[in-house]
């Protein structure tokens, strides 16, 4: 092989793998829909705390957004998981996407009132969490059915990529829209994104749940899924590490106040986007992911890196350094997320994917919601910077304890995992 060919091969090992987009029409639809709707949702993600802070000026009032979303997400996330294993997943995805769009319409109408109602923002936030809890398990468990087993790491990287594009552009666009037309304009753009997304998702192939025909979405069905998760200590470790990282070191709700303290309110969108820039760099160079086999160790080390970077944010008053540390945090979080998704998709049986996706939803959604409450409470009791620093340190310590307590996670190797081997054999038998 020539030097040019060797150089090209080396570069290809680092570039993001686009194979799932080329080979799976349904994955393309999910990717396009997710890219559009997440862009709009990130605009709303900035607009809601901005509006609450504008109406109240309170750390706690902004933090309560996360608390309001917690219970609906827990209940409907678990129920959405069992629905994903027993009903048509396409129907679940389309109906909940349309419902979420209607809820953003309610926020738009409220923002146009002479005196927007604070209570309505909390109610809509709760209902949006419920809709997301119902949808996400069906959407996540859809992907292993339409993407070949060996392409699942690439699919995880591409899924992350669309989130990152929305995460970078959405807050930046949201900041511009809030400055130009206030929350009404921001919510209006999100409504349009949901309309586009529903049209794209409507073309998905119908994929029924994989549970036995006599099973129904019941409490016993949920309990069966929880027992499976408890029996898989490697999976349990991924959930535990993610929860620890998010509960202790998810300070995004404080960004409006951090921008003010830095004397740069214009940089609010940059603060929200910085972590996603770091994540994007990892995704665009994610060709190396398939060459890592000890996924558990990668998850733990990356989660500790996230916490360390968040702690560093609390040590400086320099905007460039804050953005750098947030970028490093986002890169570490992306590494952890890639290997969590790969472990989940490559080891969970199809009949359990919906319920495990429901638990997965809780691990990466409930954590940030509780993190909002923790960070805002810590800022009120101590200071803004101490909230960042203490949360990051607790994250590092907590992840270390989790790794020590759950050796099945630390020792996980995709080459020797019996669960990964079973999924490979299943795919080989049906291909």
MARVO-158381 format. One line per 8 residues: number of its first residue (from 1); for each residue x, y, z of C-alpha. Coordinates in Angstrom, 2 decimals. Layout:
REM MARVO-158381
NUM) X,Y,Z ~ ...
***
This chain:
REM MARVO-158381
1) 0.00,0.00,0.00 ~ 1.35,3.44,-0.94 ~ 2.03,6.24,1.53 ~ -1.01,8.14,0.18 ~ -3.20,5.07,0.70 ~ -1.85,4.61,4.21 ~ -2.55,8.26,5.00 ~ -6.08,7.93,3.62
9) -6.70,4.81,5.71 ~ -5.46,6.60,8.83 ~ -7.79,9.52,8.18 ~ -10.76,7.22,7.59 ~ -10.19,5.64,11.00 ~ -10.92,9.01,12.59 ~ -13.73,10.33,10.37 ~ -17.33,9.78,11.40
17) -18.78,6.68,9.73 ~ -21.77,7.58,7.51 ~ -22.66,3.98,6.59 ~ -25.99,3.82,8.52 ~ -27.22,6.91,6.65 ~ -26.40,5.28,3.32 ~ -27.83,1.84,4.05 ~ -30.96,2.49,6.17
25) -33.77,4.76,4.88 ~ -35.49,4.65,8.27 ~ -32.33,5.72,10.05 ~ -32.04,8.64,7.60 ~ -35.60,9.70,8.48 ~ -34.89,9.50,12.21 ~ -31.68,11.46,11.70 ~ -33.32,14.23,9.65
33) -36.32,14.50,11.96 ~ -34.14,14.56,15.05 ~ -31.85,17.18,13.59 ~ -34.74,19.54,12.81 ~ -36.79,19.04,15.96 ~ -33.80,19.12,18.31 ~ -32.69,22.40,16.80 ~ -36.11,23.84,17.68
41) -36.20,22.18,21.07 ~ -32.86,23.69,22.03 ~ -34.25,27.10,21.19 ~ -37.07,26.41,23.65 ~ -34.53,24.97,26.11 ~ -32.94,28.42,26.26 ~ -36.24,30.33,26.08 ~ -38.00,28.67,29.04
49) -35.37,29.43,31.74 ~ -34.84,32.84,30.15 ~ -38.55,33.61,30.46 ~ -38.77,32.29,34.04 ~ -35.66,34.26,35.06 ~ -37.13,37.34,33.39 ~ -40.45,36.91,35.22 ~ -38.99,36.10,38.64
57) -35.24,36.86,38.83 ~ -34.93,33.82,41.09 ~ -32.34,30.98,41.07 ~ -34.87,28.68,42.73 ~ -37.71,29.48,40.34 ~ -35.50,28.53,37.40 ~ -34.31,25.38,39.15 ~ -37.90,24.34,39.84
65) -38.37,23.79,36.10 ~ -36.32,20.62,36.48 ~ -38.22,19.56,39.58 ~ -41.55,20.02,37.76 ~ -40.36,17.76,34.95 ~ -39.02,15.01,37.22 ~ -42.13,13.03,38.21 ~ -43.71,12.95,34.73
73) -40.43,11.82,33.21 ~ -39.98,9.00,35.72 ~ -43.55,7.69,35.42 ~ -44.00,8.08,31.68 ~ -40.43,7.07,30.87 ~ -40.98,3.67,32.48 ~ -44.45,3.33,30.95 ~ -43.16,4.47,27.57
81) -40.56,1.72,27.77 ~ -43.13,-1.03,28.24 ~ -45.29,0.47,25.48 ~ -42.31,0.35,23.12 ~ -42.08,-3.41,23.70 ~ -45.79,-4.06,23.13 ~ -47.23,-1.56,20.60 ~ -46.29,-0.14,17.20
89) -43.22,2.02,17.73 ~ -43.84,4.22,14.71 ~ -47.29,5.19,16.02 ~ -45.84,6.09,19.42 ~ -43.14,8.24,17.85 ~ -45.46,10.19,15.52 ~ -48.28,10.78,18.03 ~ -45.97,12.00,20.81
97) -44.07,14.24,18.38 ~ -47.34,15.91,17.37 ~ -48.38,16.26,21.03 ~ -45.10,17.98,21.91 ~ -45.62,20.42,19.04 ~ -49.05,21.36,20.41 ~ -47.54,21.99,23.84 ~ -45.05,24.44,22.33
105) -48.04,26.19,20.75 ~ -49.38,26.67,24.30 ~ -46.08,28.30,25.33 ~ -46.27,30.54,22.27 ~ -49.81,31.69,23.11 ~ -48.83,32.29,26.75 ~ -45.85,34.40,25.71 ~ -48.13,36.65,23.67
113) -50.32,37.48,26.68 ~ -49.90,40.91,28.30 ~ -48.94,39.07,31.51 ~ -47.55,35.58,30.75 ~ -48.57,33.03,33.37 ~ -45.71,31.43,35.26 ~ -47.79,28.45,36.35 ~ -48.58,27.58,32.73
121) -44.87,27.37,31.90 ~ -44.41,24.80,34.67 ~ -47.46,22.80,33.57 ~ -46.30,22.70,29.96 ~ -42.80,21.71,31.09 ~ -44.36,18.78,32.97 ~ -46.40,17.70,29.95 ~ -43.42,18.00,27.62
129) -41.47,15.72,29.98 ~ -44.34,13.21,29.92 ~ -44.46,13.27,26.12 ~ -40.70,12.82,25.90 ~ -40.89,9.93,28.36 ~ -43.47,8.20,26.20 ~ -41.61,8.80,22.94 ~ -37.93,8.26,23.62
137) -38.01,4.50,24.42 ~ -39.85,3.76,21.16 ~ -37.52,5.98,19.17 ~ -34.34,4.60,20.75 ~ -35.43,0.95,20.46 ~ -36.37,1.59,16.82 ~ -32.74,2.04,15.79 ~ -31.37,-1.48,16.52
145) -34.23,-2.85,14.39 ~ -33.28,-0.83,11.30 ~ -29.46,-0.69,11.65 ~ -27.18,-3.78,11.39 ~ -25.43,-4.89,14.59 ~ -21.94,-3.97,13.39 ~ -23.11,-0.47,12.39 ~ -24.59,0.39,15.80
153) -21.46,2.23,17.06 ~ -21.56,4.38,13.91 ~ -25.29,4.97,14.38 ~ -24.66,6.08,17.99 ~ -22.06,8.57,16.77 ~ -24.40,9.92,14.08 ~ -27.25,10.24,16.58 ~ -24.94,12.19,18.84
161) -23.87,14.33,15.89 ~ -27.41,15.52,15.18 ~ -27.87,16.39,18.84 ~ -24.64,18.34,18.78 ~ -25.51,20.31,15.67 ~ -28.81,21.26,17.31 ~ -27.07,21.87,20.62 ~ -24.63,24.29,19.04
169) -26.92,26.07,16.61 ~ -30.09,25.95,18.72 ~ -28.91,27.99,21.73 ~ -27.06,30.44,19.48 ~ -30.17,30.93,17.33 ~ -32.28,31.03,20.48 ~ -30.18,33.86,21.89 ~ -30.59,35.82,18.66
177) -34.34,35.18,18.53 ~ -34.79,36.17,22.18 ~ -32.92,39.41,21.53 ~ -34.80,40.13,18.30 ~ -38.36,39.10,19.11 ~ -38.51,37.73,22.65 ~ -39.84,34.35,23.72 ~ -42.77,34.44,21.29
185) -40.46,34.34,18.28 ~ -38.36,31.56,19.86 ~ -41.41,29.40,20.57 ~ -42.80,30.08,17.09 ~ -39.66,28.72,15.42 ~ -39.88,25.58,17.58 ~ -43.49,25.02,16.50 ~ -42.35,25.10,12.86
193) -39.62,22.53,13.60 ~ -42.19,20.10,15.02 ~ -44.34,20.42,11.90 ~ -41.40,19.41,9.71 ~ -40.46,16.56,12.04 ~ -43.94,15.02,12.07 ~ -44.03,14.97,8.27 ~ -40.67,13.17,8.11
201) -41.50,10.66,10.87 ~ -44.81,9.80,9.20 ~ -42.80,7.92,6.54 ~ -41.14,5.55,9.02 ~ -41.67,1.83,8.59 ~ -44.13,0.31,11.05 ~ -42.18,-1.60,13.70 ~ -44.17,-3.55,16.26
209) -42.94,-4.23,19.75 ~ -41.03,-7.47,20.24 ~ -42.62,-8.76,23.44 ~ -44.67,-11.95,23.40 ~ -48.11,-11.56,21.88 ~ -49.87,-12.21,25.21 ~ -47.93,-9.48,27.01 ~ -49.44,-6.08,27.64
217) -48.10,-2.79,29.00 ~ -48.63,-3.49,32.71 ~ -46.88,-2.98,36.02 ~ -45.58,-6.56,35.95 ~ -44.12,-5.88,32.50 ~ -42.29,-2.85,33.89 ~ -41.05,-4.85,36.90 ~ -39.72,-7.56,34.60
225) -37.63,-4.93,32.82 ~ -36.34,-3.52,36.12 ~ -35.32,-7.03,37.22 ~ -33.41,-7.53,34.00 ~ -31.59,-4.23,34.47 ~ -30.76,-5.09,38.09 ~ -29.37,-8.45,37.01 ~ -27.08,-6.81,34.46
233) -24.52,-5.13,36.71 ~ -22.61,-3.82,33.70 ~ -25.72,-2.00,32.48 ~ -26.54,-0.91,36.02 ~ -23.12,0.67,36.20 ~ -23.71,2.74,33.06 ~ -26.94,4.10,34.55 ~ -25.28,4.81,37.91
241) -22.30,6.66,36.43 ~ -24.52,8.78,34.19 ~ -26.85,9.68,37.08 ~ -23.94,10.64,39.32 ~ -22.35,12.81,36.63 ~ -25.56,14.64,35.82 ~ -26.91,15.08,39.36 ~ -23.69,16.59,40.68
249) -22.28,18.35,37.63 ~ -25.08,19.56,35.38 ~ -25.02,23.37,35.88 ~ -26.71,24.53,32.66 ~ -29.61,26.12,34.51 ~ -27.10,28.59,36.01 ~ -25.83,29.84,32.66 ~ -28.05,32.97,32.54
257) -26.61,34.00,35.92 ~ -23.06,33.01,34.94 ~ -23.28,35.18,31.83 ~ -24.32,38.15,33.98 ~ -21.52,37.54,36.51 ~ -18.97,37.35,33.71 ~ -20.24,40.69,32.45 ~ -21.19,39.10,29.13
265) -24.97,38.61,28.86 ~ -24.47,38.50,25.10 ~ -22.51,35.25,25.55 ~ -25.42,33.22,26.95 ~ -25.78,31.28,23.72 ~ -22.03,30.60,23.68 ~ -22.18,29.13,27.19 ~ -24.94,26.74,26.15
273) -23.13,25.83,22.93 ~ -19.57,25.41,24.23 ~ -20.07,21.90,25.58 ~ -21.69,20.82,22.36 ~ -18.73,22.11,20.37 ~ -16.51,19.74,22.37 ~ -18.98,16.92,21.78 ~ -19.08,17.68,18.07
281) -15.31,17.42,17.76 ~ -15.44,13.97,19.34 ~ -18.27,12.85,17.04 ~ -16.55,14.09,13.89 ~ -13.46,12.08,14.84 ~ -15.39,9.05,16.14 ~ -13.92,6.49,13.75 ~ -11.69,5.36,16.63
289) -14.69,4.20,18.69 ~ -14.85,0.78,17.03 ~ -11.23,0.07,18.03 ~ -11.97,0.45,21.77 ~ -13.23,-2.72,23.43 ~ -13.24,-1.92,27.16 ~ -16.29,0.27,27.01 ~ -16.90,0.31,30.77
297) -13.57,1.89,31.57 ~ -14.04,4.47,28.84 ~ -17.41,5.43,30.36 ~ -16.03,5.86,33.89 ~ -12.90,7.80,32.92 ~ -14.85,10.10,30.59 ~ -17.52,10.82,33.24 ~ -14.78,11.76,35.71
305) -13.31,14.04,33.07 ~ -16.68,15.75,32.71 ~ -16.78,16.45,36.43 ~ -13.22,17.76,36.54 ~ -13.92,20.19,33.69 ~ -17.11,21.49,35.35 ~ -15.18,22.04,38.59 ~ -12.62,24.13,36.67
313) -15.41,26.44,35.45 ~ -15.87,27.51,39.06 ~ -12.22,28.54,39.41 ~ -12.04,31.32,36.81 ~ -13.66,34.63,35.87 ~ -12.28,34.52,32.33 ~ -14.93,33.99,29.66 ~ -12.48,32.28,27.22
321) -11.37,29.83,29.93 ~ -14.96,29.14,30.95 ~ -15.80,28.32,27.32 ~ -12.69,26.12,27.05 ~ -13.57,24.15,30.19 ~ -17.18,23.73,29.07 ~ -15.89,22.48,25.71 ~ -13.69,19.91,27.46
329) -16.66,18.85,29.59 ~ -18.76,18.33,26.48 ~ -16.03,16.26,24.83 ~ -15.75,14.00,27.88 ~ -19.51,13.62,28.11 ~ -19.65,12.64,24.44 ~ -17.08,9.89,24.92 ~ -19.07,8.52,27.85
337) -22.31,8.76,25.89 ~ -20.95,6.98,22.81 ~ -19.84,3.97,24.79 ~ -23.03,3.86,26.88 ~ -25.13,3.79,23.71 ~ -22.90,1.15,22.14 ~ -23.13,-1.09,25.21 ~ -26.90,-0.74,25.38
345) -27.51,-1.36,21.68 ~ -25.07,-4.25,21.34 ~ -26.08,-6.24,24.43 ~ -29.81,-5.77,25.12 ~ -32.25,-8.31,23.56 ~ -34.89,-6.81,21.28 ~ -37.77,-7.90,23.52 ~ -36.28,-5.79,26.32
353) -35.09,-2.78,24.34 ~ -38.14,-0.62,24.97 ~ -38.06,-1.09,28.72 ~ -34.31,-0.66,28.87 ~ -34.64,2.47,26.74 ~ -37.14,3.73,29.32 ~ -34.61,3.18,32.12 ~ -31.93,4.71,29.91
361) -34.15,7.76,29.44 ~ -34.36,8.14,33.21 ~ -30.60,7.84,33.60 ~ -29.80,10.63,31.15 ~ -32.87,12.79,31.69 ~ -33.70,12.56,35.38 ~ -30.06,13.21,36.23 ~ -29.96,16.62,34.52
369) -33.31,17.57,36.06 ~ -32.06,16.78,39.56 ~ -28.80,18.47,38.61 ~ -30.69,21.68,37.93 ~ -32.20,21.53,41.40 ~ -28.85,20.72,43.05 ~ -26.88,23.40,41.23 ~ -29.45,26.14,41.79
377) -29.84,25.21,45.48 ~ -26.06,25.13,45.98 ~ -25.75,28.52,44.29 ~ -28.38,29.96,46.63 ~ -26.77,28.49,49.76 ~ -23.14,29.22,48.82 ~ -22.25,31.04,45.62 ~ -22.52,30.63,41.89
385) -18.91,29.53,41.47 ~ -18.95,27.19,44.45 ~ -21.94,25.44,42.89 ~ -19.83,24.63,39.81 ~ -16.73,23.63,41.76 ~ -18.38,21.48,44.42 ~ -20.57,19.69,41.88 ~ -17.61,18.80,39.69
393) -15.59,17.42,42.59 ~ -18.53,15.35,43.84 ~ -18.96,13.96,40.33 ~ -15.34,12.75,40.18 ~ -15.54,11.13,43.60 ~ -18.96,9.59,42.95 ~ -17.94,8.04,39.62 ~ -14.86,6.51,41.26
401) -17.02,4.95,43.98 ~ -19.45,3.58,41.38 ~ -16.65,1.96,39.38 ~ -15.24,0.33,42.54 ~ -18.69,-0.87,43.65 ~ -19.67,-2.30,40.25 ~ -16.64,-4.13,38.85 ~ -18.77,-5.64,36.06
409) -18.83,-2.19,34.47 ~ -15.10,-1.54,34.87 ~ -14.24,-5.01,33.48 ~ -16.72,-4.99,30.58 ~ -15.12,-5.99,27.27 ~ -17.27,-6.29,24.14 ~ -15.03,-9.11,22.85 ~ -15.79,-11.36,25.84
417) -19.26,-10.21,26.96 ~ -21.74,-13.09,26.72 ~ -24.57,-10.61,26.09 ~ -22.77,-8.98,23.16 ~ -21.99,-12.41,21.72 ~ -25.67,-13.41,21.91 ~ -26.73,-10.29,20.04 ~ -24.06,-10.90,17.36
425) -25.22,-14.51,16.94 ~ -28.86,-13.38,16.67 ~ -27.99,-10.87,13.96 ~ -25.86,-13.40,12.07 ~ -28.72,-15.88,12.20 ~ -31.21,-13.42,10.69 ~ -28.94,-11.72,8.14
***
